[in-house]
Amino acid sequence: MKKFELYSAEFVSEYGKPKSVMSIIEANSYAEVIQEIESNAGWCTGANGAFKVAYIKEVVE
Protein backbone atom coordinates (compact mmCIF):
# COMPACT_ATOMS: atom_id res chain seq x y z
CA MET A 1 0.00 0.00 0.00
CA LYS A 2 1.10 3.54 -0.75
CA LYS A 3 0.39 6.61 1.38
CA PHE A 4 -1.31 9.70 0.00
CA GLU A 5 -1.81 13.15 1.51
CA LEU A 6 -5.15 14.80 0.81
CA TYR A 7 -5.30 18.59 1.16
CA SER A 8 -8.20 21.03 1.35
CA ALA A 9 -8.24 24.39 -0.39
CA GLU A 10 -6.39 27.10 1.51
CA PHE A 11 -8.40 29.38 3.75
CA VAL A 12 -7.66 32.23 6.17
CA SER A 13 -7.70 31.48 9.89
CA GLU A 14 -9.26 33.71 12.51
CA TYR A 15 -5.74 35.13 13.04
CA GLY A 16 -5.37 36.11 9.38
CA LYS A 17 -2.92 33.30 8.56
CA PRO A 18 -3.34 31.00 5.53
CA LYS A 19 -4.17 27.39 6.48
CA SER A 20 -5.35 24.13 4.94
CA VAL A 21 -6.52 20.76 6.25
CA MET A 22 -4.55 17.58 5.47
CA SER A 23 -5.24 13.88 5.95
CA ILE A 24 -3.07 10.83 5.18
CA ILE A 25 -4.69 7.73 3.70
CA GLU A 26 -3.42 4.41 2.33
CA ALA A 27 -4.38 3.08 -1.09
CA ASN A 28 -2.89 1.02 -3.92
CA SER A 29 -3.00 3.81 -6.55
CA TYR A 30 -4.12 7.33 -7.41
CA ALA A 31 -7.09 5.80 -9.22
CA GLU A 32 -8.24 4.11 -6.02
CA VAL A 33 -7.92 7.38 -4.08
CA ILE A 34 -9.86 9.31 -6.72
CA GLN A 35 -12.58 6.66 -6.86
CA GLU A 36 -13.03 6.84 -3.07
CA ILE A 37 -13.19 10.65 -3.13
CA GLU A 38 -15.69 10.63 -6.01
CA SER A 39 -17.88 8.13 -4.15
CA ASN A 40 -18.07 10.70 -1.31
CA ALA A 41 -18.96 13.59 -3.68
CA GLY A 42 -15.45 15.06 -3.32
CA TRP A 43 -15.32 14.88 0.46
CA CYS A 44 -12.65 13.31 2.66
CA THR A 45 -14.31 12.17 5.87
CA GLY A 46 -12.78 11.05 9.13
CA ALA A 47 -13.32 10.84 12.87
CA ASN A 48 -12.45 14.53 13.36
CA GLY A 49 -14.46 16.05 10.52
CA ALA A 50 -14.63 16.35 6.75
CA PHE A 51 -13.26 18.59 3.99
CA LYS A 52 -13.44 18.90 0.21
CA VAL A 53 -10.27 17.55 -1.39
CA ALA A 54 -8.40 20.07 -3.56
CA TYR A 55 -4.99 18.38 -3.93
CA ILE A 56 -3.57 14.84 -3.70
CA LYS A 57 0.11 14.09 -3.14
CA GLU A 58 1.80 10.67 -2.96
CA VAL A 59 4.11 10.27 0.06
CA VAL A 60 7.53 9.02 -1.01
CA GLU A 61 9.48 7.36 1.78
N, CA, C and O atoms as a GROMACS GRO file, in nm:
protein
  244
    1MET      N    1   0.084  -0.119   0.000
    1MET     CA    2   0.000   0.000   0.000
    1MET      C    3   0.088   0.125   0.000
    1MET      O    4   0.195   0.129   0.062
    2LYS      N    5   0.042   0.225  -0.070
    2LYS     CA    6   0.110   0.354  -0.075
    2LYS      C    7   0.034   0.451   0.015
    2LYS      O    8  -0.083   0.431   0.045
    3LYS      N    9   0.103   0.557   0.057
    3LYS     CA   10   0.040   0.662   0.138
    3LYS      C   11   0.019   0.785   0.051
    3LYS      O   12   0.103   0.821  -0.031
    4PHE      N   13  -0.097   0.848   0.072
    4PHE     CA   14  -0.131   0.970   0.000
    4PHE      C   15  -0.176   1.076   0.098
    4PHE      O   16  -0.244   1.047   0.196
    5GLU      N   17  -0.136   1.201   0.072
    5GLU     CA   18  -0.181   1.315   0.151
    5GLU      C   19  -0.292   1.384   0.074
    5GLU      O   20  -0.276   1.415  -0.044
    6LEU      N   21  -0.403   1.408   0.140
    6LEU     CA   22  -0.515   1.480   0.081
    6LEU      C   23  -0.522   1.618   0.146
    6LEU      O   24  -0.523   1.629   0.269
    7TYR      N   25  -0.528   1.723   0.065
    7TYR     CA   26  -0.530   1.860   0.116
    7TYR      C   27  -0.659   1.930   0.078
    7TYR      O   28  -0.715   1.906  -0.029
    8SER      N   29  -0.705   2.017   0.166
    8SER     CA   30  -0.820   2.103   0.135
    8SER      C   31  -0.768   2.228   0.064
    8SER      O   32  -0.647   2.250   0.053
    9ALA      N   33  -0.860   2.308   0.015
    9ALA     CA   34  -0.824   2.439  -0.039
    9ALA      C   35  -0.775   2.526   0.078
    9ALA      O   36  -0.815   2.506   0.192
   10GLU      N   37  -0.691   2.621   0.047
   10GLU     CA   38  -0.639   2.710   0.150
   10GLU      C   39  -0.746   2.809   0.194
   10GLU      O   40  -0.825   2.855   0.112
   11PHE      N   41  -0.748   2.840   0.322
   11PHE     CA   42  -0.840   2.939   0.375
   11PHE      C   43  -0.766   3.024   0.478
   11PHE      O   44  -0.654   2.993   0.515
   12VAL      N   45  -0.829   3.131   0.522
   12VAL     CA   46  -0.766   3.223   0.617
   12VAL      C   47  -0.821   3.195   0.756
   12VAL      O   48  -0.943   3.190   0.776
   13SER      N   49  -0.730   3.176   0.852
   13SER     CA   50  -0.770   3.148   0.989
   13SER      C   51  -0.823   3.273   1.056
   13SER      O   52  -0.817   3.383   1.000
   14GLU      N   53  -0.875   3.256   1.176
   14GLU     CA   54  -0.926   3.371   1.252
   14GLU      C   55  -0.815   3.470   1.286
   14GLU      O   56  -0.843   3.585   1.323
   15TYR      N   57  -0.689   3.426   1.276
   15TYR     CA   58  -0.574   3.513   1.304
   15TYR      C   59  -0.515   3.574   1.178
   15TYR      O   60  -0.410   3.639   1.183
   16GLY      N   61  -0.582   3.553   1.064
   16GLY     CA   62  -0.537   3.611   0.938
   16GLY      C   63  -0.426   3.533   0.870
   16GLY      O   64  -0.364   3.584   0.776
   17LYS      N   65  -0.399   3.412   0.913
   17LYS     CA   66  -0.292   3.330   0.856
   17LYS      C   67  -0.353   3.228   0.758
   17LYS      O   68  -0.460   3.173   0.784
   18PRO      N   69  -0.284   3.202   0.646
   18PRO     CA   70  -0.334   3.100   0.553
   18PRO      C   71  -0.318   2.960   0.612
   18PRO      O   72  -0.215   2.928   0.671
   19LYS      N   73  -0.420   2.875   0.595
   19LYS     CA   74  -0.417   2.739   0.648
   19LYS      C   75  -0.484   2.646   0.548
   19LYS      O   76  -0.554   2.690   0.456
   20SER      N   77  -0.462   2.516   0.567
   20SER     CA   78  -0.535   2.413   0.494
   20SER      C   79  -0.543   2.290   0.584
   20SER      O   80  -0.468   2.277   0.681
   21VAL      N   81  -0.634   2.200   0.550
   21VAL     CA   82  -0.652   2.077   0.625
   21VAL      C   83  -0.586   1.965   0.546
   21VAL      O   84  -0.593   1.965   0.423
   22MET      N   85  -0.522   1.867   0.614
   22MET     CA   86  -0.455   1.758   0.547
   22MET      C   87  -0.487   1.628   0.619
   22MET      O   88  -0.499   1.624   0.741
   23SER      N   89  -0.500   1.521   0.541
   23SER     CA   90  -0.524   1.388   0.595
   23SER      C   91  -0.439   1.289   0.516
   23SER      O   92  -0.421   1.305   0.396
   24ILE      N   93  -0.386   1.187   0.584
   24ILE     CA   94  -0.307   1.083   0.518
   24ILE      C   95  -0.391   0.956   0.509
   24ILE      O   96  -0.450   0.912   0.608
   25ILE      N   97  -0.396   0.898   0.388
   25ILE     CA   98  -0.469   0.773   0.370
   25ILE      C   99  -0.377   0.673   0.299
   25ILE      O  100  -0.275   0.711   0.242
   26GLU      N  101  -0.415   0.546   0.304
   26GLU     CA  102  -0.342   0.441   0.233
   26GLU      C  103  -0.429   0.385   0.123
   26GLU      O  104  -0.548   0.360   0.142
   27ALA      N  105  -0.367   0.365   0.006
   27ALA     CA  106  -0.438   0.308  -0.109
   27ALA      C  107  -0.335   0.245  -0.202
   27ALA      O  108  -0.215   0.267  -0.185
   28ASN      N  109  -0.380   0.168  -0.298
   28ASN     CA  110  -0.289   0.102  -0.392
   28ASN      C  111  -0.246   0.194  -0.506
   28ASN      O  112  -0.138   0.176  -0.562
   29SER      N  113  -0.331   0.293  -0.541
   29SER     CA  114  -0.300   0.381  -0.654
   29SER      C  115  -0.378   0.511  -0.646
   29SER      O  116  -0.472   0.524  -0.566
   30TYR      N  117  -0.337   0.608  -0.732
   30TYR     CA  118  -0.412   0.733  -0.741
   30TYR      C  119  -0.556   0.706  -0.782
   30TYR      O  120  -0.649   0.769  -0.731
   31ALA      N  121  -0.574   0.612  -0.874
   31ALA     CA  122  -0.709   0.580  -0.922
   31ALA      C  123  -0.799   0.536  -0.808
   31ALA      O  124  -0.916   0.574  -0.803
   32GLU      N  125  -0.746   0.456  -0.718
   32GLU     CA  126  -0.824   0.411  -0.602
   32GLU      C  127  -0.861   0.528  -0.511
   32GLU      O  128  -0.972   0.535  -0.459
   33VAL      N  129  -0.767   0.619  -0.491
   33VAL     CA  130  -0.792   0.738  -0.408
   33VAL      C  131  -0.901   0.823  -0.472
   33VAL      O  132  -0.996   0.865  -0.404
   34ILE      N  133  -0.888   0.848  -0.601
   34ILE     CA  134  -0.986   0.931  -0.672
   34ILE      C  135  -1.124   0.867  -0.670
   34ILE      O  136  -1.224   0.936  -0.653
   35GLN      N  137  -1.130   0.736  -0.689
   35GLN     CA  138  -1.258   0.666  -0.686
   35GLN      C  139  -1.325   0.681  -0.550
   35GLN      O  140  -1.445   0.704  -0.543
   36GLU      N  141  -1.248   0.669  -0.442
   36GLU     CA  142  -1.303   0.684  -0.307
   36GLU      C  143  -1.354   0.826  -0.285
   36GLU      O  144  -1.462   0.846  -0.227
   37ILE      N  145  -1.277   0.925  -0.330
   37ILE     CA  146  -1.319   1.065  -0.313
   37ILE      C  147  -1.445   1.092  -0.394
   37ILE      O  148  -1.538   1.156  -0.344
   38GLU      N  149  -1.450   1.043  -0.518
   38GLU     CA  150  -1.569   1.063  -0.601
   38GLU      C  151  -1.692   0.996  -0.542
   38GLU      O  152  -1.803   1.047  -0.556
   39SER      N  153  -1.673   0.882  -0.475
   39SER     CA  154  -1.788   0.813  -0.415
   39SER      C  155  -1.844   0.891  -0.296
   39SER      O  156  -1.957   0.868  -0.253
   40ASN      N  157  -1.763   0.983  -0.241
   40ASN     CA  158  -1.807   1.070  -0.131
   40ASN      C  159  -1.835   1.212  -0.178
   40ASN      O  160  -1.831   1.306  -0.099
   41ALA      N  161  -1.864   1.228  -0.308
   41ALA     CA  162  -1.896   1.359  -0.368
   41ALA      C  163  -1.785   1.462  -0.346
   41ALA      O  164  -1.813   1.580  -0.329
   42GLY      N  165  -1.659   1.416  -0.346
   42GLY     CA  166  -1.545   1.506  -0.332
   42GLY      C  167  -1.500   1.531  -0.190
   42GLY      O  168  -1.407   1.608  -0.168
   43TRP      N  169  -1.564   1.466  -0.095
   43TRP     CA  170  -1.532   1.488   0.046
   43TRP      C  171  -1.437   1.382   0.100
   43TRP      O  172  -1.446   1.265   0.063
   44CYS      N  173  -1.347   1.422   0.188
   44CYS     CA  174  -1.265   1.331   0.266
   44CYS      C  175  -1.324   1.335   0.407
   44CYS      O  176  -1.329   1.441   0.469
   45THR      N  177  -1.368   1.221   0.456
   45THR     CA  178  -1.431   1.217   0.587
   45THR      C  179  -1.347   1.136   0.684
   45THR      O  180  -1.280   1.041   0.646
   46GLY      N  181  -1.351   1.176   0.810
   46GLY     CA  182  -1.278   1.105   0.913
   46GLY      C  183  -1.343   1.124   1.048
   46GLY      O  184  -1.451   1.182   1.058
   47ALA      N  185  -1.278   1.076   1.152
   47ALA     CA  186  -1.332   1.084   1.287
   47ALA      C  187  -1.340   1.228   1.338
   47ALA      O  188  -1.425   1.261   1.420
   48ASN      N  189  -1.251   1.316   1.286
   48ASN     CA  190  -1.245   1.453   1.336
   48ASN      C  191  -1.314   1.555   1.247
   48ASN      O  192  -1.310   1.674   1.277
   49GLY      N  193  -1.376   1.510   1.138
   49GLY     CA  194  -1.446   1.605   1.052
   49GLY      C  195  -1.434   1.565   0.906
   49GLY      O  196  -1.397   1.452   0.874
   50ALA      N  197  -1.466   1.660   0.818
   50ALA     CA  198  -1.463   1.635   0.675
   50ALA      C  199  -1.420   1.762   0.602
   50ALA      O  200  -1.438   1.874   0.652
   51PHE      N  201  -1.363   1.744   0.482
   51PHE     CA  202  -1.326   1.859   0.399
   51PHE      C  203  -1.329   1.816   0.253
   51PHE      O  204  -1.316   1.698   0.221
   52LYS      N  205  -1.348   1.914   0.165
   52LYS     CA  206  -1.344   1.890   0.021
   52LYS      C  207  -1.197   1.881  -0.021
   52LYS      O  208  -1.116   1.966   0.015
   53VAL      N  209  -1.164   1.778  -0.096
   53VAL     CA  210  -1.027   1.756  -0.140
   53VAL      C  211  -0.995   1.845  -0.258
   53VAL      O  212  -1.068   1.847  -0.357
   54ALA      N  213  -0.884   1.918  -0.248
   54ALA     CA  214  -0.840   2.007  -0.356
   54ALA      C  215  -0.709   1.959  -0.419
   54ALA      O  216  -0.679   1.996  -0.533
   55TYR      N  217  -0.632   1.878  -0.345
   55TYR     CA  218  -0.499   1.838  -0.393
   55TYR      C  219  -0.464   1.703  -0.334
   55TYR      O  220  -0.491   1.677  -0.217
   56ILE      N  221  -0.402   1.616  -0.414
   56ILE     CA  222  -0.357   1.484  -0.370
   56ILE      C  223  -0.209   1.473  -0.398
   56ILE      O  224  -0.162   1.507  -0.506
   57LYS      N  225  -0.133   1.424  -0.299
   57LYS     CA  226   0.011   1.409  -0.314
   57LYS      C  227   0.052   1.271  -0.262
   57LYS      O  228   0.012   1.232  -0.152
   58GLU      N  229   0.130   1.197  -0.340
   58GLU     CA  230   0.180   1.067  -0.296
   58GLU      C  231   0.298   1.088  -0.202
   58GLU      O  232   0.387   1.168  -0.232
   59VAL      N  233   0.300   1.018  -0.091
   59VAL     CA  234   0.411   1.027   0.006
   59VAL      C  235   0.520   0.931  -0.039
   59VAL      O  236   0.496   0.812  -0.055
   60VAL      N  237   0.640   0.984  -0.060
   60VAL     CA  238   0.753   0.902  -0.101
   60VAL      C  239   0.844   0.886   0.019
   60VAL      O  240   0.895   0.984   0.074
   61GLU      N  241   0.864   0.762   0.059
   61GLU     CA  242   0.948   0.736   0.178
   61GLU      C  243   1.081   0.680   0.139
   61GLU      O  244   1.164   0.652   0.225
   0.00000   0.00000   0.00000
